[in-house]
Amino acid sequence: MNLSSYETLLGVILIIVLQAGFIARVLLRPNRQPAARLAWIVVITAVPVVGVLSYLLFGEVDLGRRRVAKLRRVIAAVPPFPKAVAGDQANLQPHIPESHQTLFQVGRSVNGFTPVGGNTASLMADSNTAVDALVADIEAAQDHVHVLFYIWLPDNNGCKLVNALKRAARRGVSCRALADDLGSRPMIRSEHWQAMSEAGVKLAAALPIGNPLLKPFKGRIDLRNHRKVVVIDGQITYCGSQNMADPEFLIKARFAPWVDAVIRLTGPIAAQNQRLFASDWETETDENLDALLRQPLAAPNAGIAAQVIGTGPTARYSAMPEVFGSLLHAARDELVITTPYYVPDESMQNALCAAAYRGVSTTLILPARNDSWIVSAASRSYYLELLSAGVKLYEFEGGLLHTKSITLDGEITLMGSANMDRRSFDLNYENNILFYDPTLTAQVRERQNTYLAQSRVVTPEAVAAWPMGRRLWNNAIAIVGPLL
């Protein structure tokens, strides 16, 4: 055997050993579903070099040991919730029927936040109205303004927030703005970011990328802070799917308008969103916000029962899908869901089908055109099974339906940033609020009806008529769903 043959044999042996090592790592990695393990083993085996590199970059939920340790220290040091001011304690106790209490217990298991009463809520008419309301609240702020967005663009709405923060900071309001370093890169790199700093707004980038070539050695670059959090004077907060951008969303204009839903809230629920913001802010800046977190809760009137649910790669594993699954299994009469990205795990798909099988009126509304061709194909691979179970399936044609909402039996609403896909389940930091209130749920339900009015029904016959090539493509993409 000549030298070249020995080198070839040695190379083959090294590749086999490398494959075996990474396959063992896949099998030993905790908190991973069997489907994900199998998918990675197939990739590593089928394309050894590319598969191993892909696993190094995207195979594990890794933020970096230092960041994870710091975040956990910050969360552990957060002071306990303060008591209500005199006379407000009774209003803090939420009225939740016994049949729904277990849903809030699941939420409590994630962050330790108990549902609180004494809140008021209003569903904003549209995206521009929501931004205008936010700006008005900032103009009236007296003590502090905290904002966190995954995407913040230097467009009309984005600059409205910029200017409002600058004005507030100049009159002495303590303003802090946190934006994801990838999603908000156009804003962070713009002149507006520097202008806010010069006006006195405290700024930070969430999950900074740094050198993209070195980032994989410190943690995954695609683990992002997908939250949308606003807290003003500790009393006003917002909840919904909207990023800080125009609905025309110029970076992906051909899918526009982005159709979002936002709820404005006042009351003690703001203190829970404050804690999410503080944990993210202190992780990035080292500034301690405990003094704000110790301010007493005020609930001068009885009101809506609400609970913040903040999830992410450093929270309890499988927290977000467990919240979704609990809602789907709890439905008894009606379940209506809107989400732009539907790439469920097996338990989620089974729960949605089971709701329809047991006679619950189950409706799922997805966008007809998705900005992600991968998600679009993967989503449609689940259509036939959903329709066979009796799920009423619609595709929204009035733009990209970006609203993430679940209404349950006319009484329960979940809204926020989390999609029903694997990124929101495992990779992104998300924030949602769970409500018990028939009046608010009726408003959200009516909004969902407006989406249905702009949607086309998807029938089993239409799906069965898809060409074989399309079905092959959808199902092939769905196979790698656990890797998405």
Residue, then its C-alpha position, 0 to 999 in steps of 0.5 A: m500500500n502506497l503513501s497515498s492509500y495510507e493517507t486516504l485510509l487514515g482520512v476515512i478512519l478520522i471521519i468515521v471516528l468524528q462521526a461516531g463522536f458527534i453521534a454519541r454527543v447527539l444521543l447523550r445531549p439532554n432535553r432533546q426529542p427523539a425526532a431531533r436526535l434521529a434527524w441529526i444522526v441522519v445528517i451527520t451520517a449522510v454528509p459527514v463534513v457538512g453534517v458535523l459543521s452544521y451540528l457545531l453551528f446549529g445542533e445545540v442550544d448554546l448561549g455560552r457558559r458565561r452568559v448563561a451563568k450571568l443570566r441565572r445569577v441575575i434572575a436568582a437575585v431578582p427581589p421578591f414581588p412587593k406587596a400591594v399598597a394599602g387597600d389594594q390587596a383584595n383587587l390583586q387576587p384574581h377571579i379565575p374559575e376553577s376549570h381554568q386555574t390549572l392553565f395559570q399553574v402551568g404559567r406559574s411553573v415557568n417564571g414563578f409569576t402568579p396571575v394578578g387581578g386589578n388590570t385594565a386592557s384595551l385591544m389596539a385598532d391596528s399597528n399604527t394606532a398601537v405605536d401612536a398610543l405608545v408614543a402618547d404614553i411615553e409623552a406622559a411618562q413621569d419616571h421611567v420608560h423601558v422598551l425591548f424589541y426584536i426588530w426595530l427599524p429606522d422607518n416611520n414608526g421606528c423613528k416615532l419611538v426614537n423621537a419620543l424617547k429622546r424627548a422623554a430623556r431630555r425632560g428627565v425621564s429615565c429611558r432604557a431601550l434594548a434591541d436584539d443585535l440581529g433583528s434590530r441591526p438596521m436601527i443599531r447601526s443607524e444615526h438614530w441610535q447614536a442620537m438617542s444616546e446623545a439625548g440621554v437614552k440608555l441603550a443596549a444590544a441584546l445577545p450581541i453578535g460581535n465578530p460573526l466568525l468568532k461567535p460560533f465559539k461563544g454560542r449560537i448566532d441564531l439564538r435571539n431575543h424575540r421579545k416585545v416588552v414595554v413598561i412605562d412608570g411601572q404601571i403601563t405595559y403592552c403585549g402582542s406580536q408587533n415589532m417596532a416597524d411600519p406595517e409596510f415592513l420595507i425589509k420584506a415589502r413583498f409580503a406586506p402588510w404585516v398584520d399584528a395585534v397589540i393589547r395595552l394594559t395598566g395595572p400590576i401585570a406591568a410589574q411582571n413584564q418589568r421583571l422580564f425587562a430587568s433580567d434582560w437589561e441587567t444581563e447586557t449592562d450590569e445596571n441594577l434595577d432592583a429599586l424599581l422592582r421593589q416598588p409596591l403594586a397598585a390595583p385600585n380597582a378590580g379588573i382582568a386576571a393576567q399572567v406574564i409567561g416569559t420563555g427562552p433557552t435558559a428557562r425550563y425546557s419545553a416551557m412554551p410548548e407545554v403552555f400551548g399544549s395545556l391550552l389546546h387540551a383544556a378547550r371544551d367548546e371553541l379554540v381559535i388560533t392565529t400564528p404566522y409560523y406553524v412547525p409543531d412538534e408531535s405533541m402539539q400537532n396531536a393536541l390540536c387534532a385531539a381538540a377537533y376529534r373530541g368535538v371542539s370547534t377548532t380553527l387555525i389561521l395561517p398566512a397564505r404567503n409566508d416570508s419563510w419558504i421553509v416554514s411555508a412548506a413545512s407547515r403545509s405538510y401538516y394540513l391533511e392530518l389537521l383537516s382529517a381530524g376536523v380542524k377548520l383551516y384558513e389561509f389569510e390573504g390580506g398580507l402576512l398575518h403576524t398575530k400570535s393569538i389563542t382564544l379558548d372557550g370565549e374566556i381565555t386569551l393568550m397573546g404575545s411574541a411566541n410562534m407555534d414553531r420550534r424556534s419559539f419552543d427552543l431557541n428564542y426568548e419570548n414573552n406572552i400574557l395569559f388572560y382570563d376575561p370574557t370581555l377581552t377575549a370577545q374583543v380578540r375573538e372579533r379581531q380573529n373574525t376579521y382575519l377569517a373574513q380576509s382568508r380562504v378556506v383550505t379543503p381536504e380536496a384542495v390539499a389532495a389535489w396538490p401535485m406529487g412534487r409539491r407534496l414530496w417537497n413539503n414532506a421532505i422539508a418537514i423531515v428536517g423540522p426538528l433542525l429548524 
